[in-house]
Amino acid sequence: MRRRLFWTIFAVASFTGLLTLVGVTVATQRAAVDATFREMTNSANEAVAVIDEAVAGLGERPGAVRDLFRLLEGDRVSPFLSRLRRTVGGSEIALGVIIADGNLVTNSPLFDRVDLTEDKLLDGEIQRTRSDTNDLVVVAPTIVPVTPQLDATLLVALAREAPVIRLADQMRGILLIVAGLGVAAALIARFLSNQMARRLDPLAAAARSLADGDLSARVPDLGDPELDDVASAFNDMASELETSREREREFILGVGHDIRTPLTTIRGYAEALELGRFGPEEIERIGGVLSVQSRQLSRLIEDLTMLARLDQAEFGLRTERVDVGAHVAEIAEGFRARAEEVGIRLEIDTEPDILISTDPDRLGQIAQNLVENALRYTPETGSVSVAVRSDDGDAVIEVSDTGTGIEPIDLPHIFDRHYVGGHRMVRKEGSGLGLSIVRGLVERMSGEVTADSELGRGTTITVRLSG
């Protein structure tokens, strides 16, 4: 990670430096062009002043137009042009005249290499542009009155090769700058990567300890808000793993006890039968005991198998239209004899015609586990009620008992398969995994299951299934 962080920081810093260098070069080029345009504009204004002085004597007299055009004949008016060239420095100079009809008269090909905006020139506005050979060109106009009825616009065009900041000419400097940027970037990257790695060392150490089985490993404060968020998330994960491992251990101990008890009973009776310690008159009683214990083992294995299947992606549902009230009532009615046997009053109240698309077999398992669980925690003379009602198109199943209730600290965890709470059954029956199976089935059916309980007064489990 440290090496990757180093190269990442180095690459970012180097790329940023190169972009800065390119940006500086482009900005320098633009500044040089702007400075050249400003210099040429000043020269053009000075040339216009010279021209205004030269043509001052032409104004409004016979032959003024002829004399004006003689200015365009180039070197034959050498004193005038020499003075203009001294004024404009190293720029190429060209003259042109726009008569009132808009035609441009010139003896220079420079005007053919540029696009002029004559309206702006006639309004006296200086024009900056580039020629088709990419030279910088400044055109400055001046108004010359040649007759009382006619004004002409004399144009002074200056052209100069555009300054170019060539990378090749600056290659040595660029290489030195790039080398300096690379060294600086490497030093900064090494420093930052070492700092980051040093701050992450406690996190790495805690992760290794956690991988080695030390679930008590935690990350201290790392001194950085973002890294502290990562450390906090790691600590939360480690705490959940530690809690989950403890619950799993208790779950395994509980399941082991549930398996050991019936196996001990079966083995004891089997050894006694083998030694002939029971007479023929006791065989029927012993057979009943063995049958009960084997059913207990079978139910535990079935529940463990169901929990394992619920975790598999291929667990499927066979849906059809089901009358939830009638189906649940039928399942609950099957427990009436057992309820009467232990002195519990079983009440069933379901609304008719609550039709939803669901799996009837899984719905039956949900109802069976809920009623069994309620009977298990309800003392003699208590009651268990099963109700099914409709609520906004959903089917709501409520199974309530007047049993021992659940401790508030245990209530949020009663659906967890590995959780072993402080509540105790009135009668030891089943595997104790019924509520975990209920939650798994309800979630597979896109439903919701909740619990409400009060110590000493009982518990209500509510299942909501959408239609």
N, C-alpha and C positions, 0 to 999 in steps of 0.2 A: 504493500500500500504506500509505504514511504517513497519508493522509487517512482511509482505512478504519480503520486502527488508532486514530486520534484519535477518530473518532466512536464506535467500539466502546467505548473506555475511557470516553468522556464519557457514553454511554448507560448503561453499567453503573454508573458512579458516581452518576449522577442517579437511576436506578431504586433503587439501594441507599439513597440519602438519603431518597427519598420513602417507601420501606418503613419506614425508621427513624422518620420523622416520624409516619406512621400508627400504628406500634407504640407510640410514646410517647403519642400521643393516646388510644389504647385503654387503655394502662396507667394513664394519668392518670384516665380515666373510671372504671376499676375501683377505683383507689385512693380516689377521691372517694366512691364508693358504699360501700366498706368502712369508710371513716372515718365516714360518716353512720350506718351500722348500729351501729358501736361507740358513737357518741354516743347513739343512741336506746336501745341496750341499757343504758347507764349510767343514762339517764333513767328507763327502765322499772324498773330495780332501786330507784331512789330513790322512784318512785311506789309500788312495792310496800311499801317501808318506811313510807311515809305511810299506806297502806291498813291495814297491819298495826297501826299505832298507833290508827287510827280504829275498827277493829273489835275491838280488844282487850276492850272492855267488853261485847261482844255474846255472848261465848262461853258456851254451855251454860246459858242461862236462858230462862224462858218468853218467847215473843215474839221470840227471836233471829232466827229465819228471816224474820219480817216486817220486822224492822229491817234485815236484810242486803239484802233486795230493795228497800228504800227507797233504797239507795245507787244503784240503777239508774234512778232516776226523773229523772236529769239535773239541770237547773238548779234544781229545788226544793230541792236540797241544795247550794246555791250556795257556802257557805263551804268545804265539803269539796272540791268540784270546782275552785274557784278555787285552792285550795292545790295540787291535783294539776297544774293547768295551769301554775302558776308553776314547779313542779318539772320538768316535761317540756319546757319551753321552747316552741318553735314547732311542736310536733307536735299532730296531731289525737288526741284521747284518747277511748277507749270502754271501758266496763266490761261484763263478762258473768259469769255464774255457771254452773258445771256442778255439778248435783246428782248424787248417787250413782248415779241411774239413767242418767246420761250425757247428759241433755238440757241444751242450752245455752239459758239465759235471758238476754236482753239487750234493751236499748231502742235500740241503735245499728245502723244498716245496714252499718257497717264490717265486722262479722263475716260478713255475707253476701258480701262481695267477696273473701274470702280462703279458702283451703283449709287447715283446721287438722288437725294430727295430735293427736287428743285423748289418745291413750295416753301420748305424751311429755309433754303438758301436765299430765296427772294425776300423772305421776312428778316434776313440778316442774321440767321442762326448758324453758328459754326458746326460743321458735321465731322464726326470721327467715324472712320470705317476702316476696312481692310480691302486691299486690292485682290484680284484673282490670283496673284502670285504671293499672297499672304503678307505683303508689306503693310505697314501702318500708314494710313493716309489721313491728313487733316485738311479740310477745305474751308477757307474763310472767305466770306463775301464782303464786298463794299459797293455802295451805290455811287454811280458816277452820272451826274446830269450832263447830257451831251447837247440837248436842245431844250427850249422851253417846253416842248411837248413830249420829249422822250428822255427817259432815264435808262441807263444800262447797269447791269450788275456784273462787276468785275470779280472773278474768282481767283483766289490764290490757293493752289493745291501743293501741299508738302507731302513727300513720301519718304519713308525711311524703313530699312529692313528691321523687322521685329526682333527685339533682343530674345535670345534663347538661353535658358539655363540648362546646359547639357549635362546629363548624368555622367557621360563618359569623362568630361572635363573635371568632374568632382569625384571620380571613382575612388581616388586614394582617401579623400576625406570621408566618403561614405563608408569605405571599408573600415576605417578607424572607428567611426561612430558605431557601425554594426558590431565590430569586435567589442567595443566598450559596452554596448547594450547587452551583448551576449554574456560577458563576464558579470555585469551587474545583475542581469536576470538570473544567472546561475547562482550567484551568492545569495540573492534574495530568496530564490526558490529553495535553496538548501536550508537557509535559516527558517523559512516558514514551514517547510516540510518537517524539519526537526522539531520545531515548536509544536506543530499539530500532532506528530507522532508521539511526542513526550506527553502531551495531554491525553492522548488516546491509550497510552500504556495501561492505566488502571482498568479501562474498559476491556482491553485485550486480555489482561490477566484474569479479570472476573469471568470473561467468556470461557477461557481455558479451564478455570476451576469448575464452572457450571458443566462444561462438557465432560469433565472427569468425575462428575457425580456429586459435587459439593453444591447443593441447592441453596445453601445459606450465603453464597457469594453475592456481594453487592458492590456497586460502583460508587465511590465517593464523589463529592462535588468537584467538577472538572474546571471550574473557573471561567466558563464561557456559556452564555445563555443557550446557544444552539446545541453545544455538546452536552449541556446539562439536560436538555430535552431528551437527547438520545440516552443518556445515563438513566434518566427517570423511566423511560420506556423499558430499558433493559431491567431495571430493578422491579418494575411492575410485572414483567414477564417472569422473572425469577421467583417472585413471590407467588404468582399463580401456579408456576410449576411445583414449588414447594408444597403449596396447599393441595394441589391436585395429587402429588405423590403421596402425601399423608392420607388423603381421602381414599386413594387407591389401595394403600396398605390396609386401612381399616376395612375397606370393602372386601379385600381378599380374605382378611381374617374372619369377617362376618360370613362370607360364603363358605369358607373352610369349616367354620363351626356348624353352619346349616347342613353341610354335607356329612360332617363327622358324626353328628347326633343320630340321624337315621341309620347310617352305616354301622355305628356301634350297636344300636338296637338289633339290627338285622343279624349282625355277626354273633351277638350274644345268644339270640334265639336259635340261630343255626347250629352253634356249638352245643347248646343244650339238647336240641333235637338229635344231634349226631350221637350224643352220649346217652340218649334214652331217658332223660330226666323228666319228661312230660308224659302223662298218660294219654290215652285216646280221647278222654273227655276234655282235654285242654287244647287239642289240636285246632279246633274251630276258633278259639279265642286267639291263639298264636297266629293263625292265618290272617285274622282281621288286623292284628297289630302290624304284621309284615306287609299287608296290603296298604295300610295307611302310610307306613314309612316309605315304601317304594313309590307311592304316588307323590309323596313329598319330594323325593329325589327327582322323579320324572318332571314335576312342575318346575323345580329349580333349573334343571337342564334346559327345559323348553324356554324358560324366561331368559336365560343366558344366551341361548341361540337366537332368540328374537332380538335382543339388544345388539348382538353382533350383526344380524341381517339388516337392522335399521341403519347401521353405519355404512352399508354398501350402496354404491351408486345405482346398482341394478335392481334395488328393491322397488317393486312395482305395485300398482293398485289396479283393481278390476272394478271400474266404476259403473254404476247403473242408478236409475231413479229409485230412491229408497224413502219409505215413510218412516222418518226417524222416530217419531213417537211410538208407533206400533212395534218397531224393531227393538228399541230399548226396553219397552215394557215387557216384551217377550223374554229378553235376556234376564231382566231383573226378577221376573216371576219365577224363574228357575232357582232362585236363591231363597224362596219363601220357606221351604221346608227346613233349610239350614238355619234361617233366622229364628223360626219357631223353636227349633231344637235348643238353641242357646238363650231363648227368652228375649229376643229382640223383635220389636214391632217394625215391619217393613211396609212403607207407604209408597205407592206408585201413582203419580199424577202426570199424565202426558196429554198434550193437545193433539187432536187428529189432523191428518192431512198436511203434515210438515214435510214436503217433498224436496229433496236435494239430490244432486248427483254425487255419489260417494261409493266407497267400497263397503258392502254390507258386512263382510267377514271382519274387516278391520274395525268397523264401527262396533260390532259385537264384542271384539276384544277390549275396546276402550270401556264399554259399559260393564263388562264382566270384571275387569281389573278395578274399576272404581267402586263397584258394589262390594267386591271381596275385601278391598282395603277398608271400606267403611265398617263392615261387619267385624273386621279384625281388631279395630280400635274402639268399638262400642261395647260397654259393659252390659251385663244382664239387666233387663227391664228398660234398656235404652231404646232408641228408635233410629232407623235409617230411612231417609226419604229420597226418592228418585223422581225428578221432574224434568219434563221436556217442554219447551215453549218456543214460539217463533218471535224473532226480534229483527225488524228491518230486513226480512228475507233470509236471515241466518237462523240456523237451528242451534238452540242453547240447551245444553244438558247440565243439570245441577244434581249432584249427589251430596247429601248432607247427613251428618251423624251427630249424635249427642254424646260423643266419646270424650276421651281425655284431653283433646286439643293438642296444639303444637306450640312449643316455645317460640316467641318472636324471633330469636336468633337463628332458629332452625327453619323457619317458614320459607325464606327465600331459596333454600337449598333442597327442599323435599323431593324435587324432580330430578336431582342429580344422582346418577347411578352409583357414584363412589362415596356419596355423603352418608355418614352414619350420625344421626342426630341423637338428642337426649330423650326424645319421646319413645315410649315403650308400648308394645302391643298388649292388649288385654288378653288375647289368645294367640299363641304362636302357630300360625298357619301360613302357607305360601312361602314365596322366596323373598319377599320384601322389595322386589324390583318392579312391582306393578305400576307405581306412579312414573318411574323412568320410562317404562314401555308406553304408558299413556302419552307422555309428552312427545316421545319419538314418533308415535303413530299420528298424533294430532298435527305435528309439524309437517310430516309427509303429506297430510291431507290439507295443508295450507290453512290450518285452523289455529286456535289460540286456547291455551289452558291456564287457568289461574287458581289460586288457593286463598281462602280466607279462614282464619281460625282464631279461637279464643280459648285459653287454658281453662279446663274444667267444664266447658260448655259445648265443645264440638268443633267440627271442621266442615267446610263446604268447598268442594272442588267443582269448578265451572269450566265447561268445554264449549267453545263457540266454533261452529263449522259453517262456512259460507255455502250458499246454494249455487 
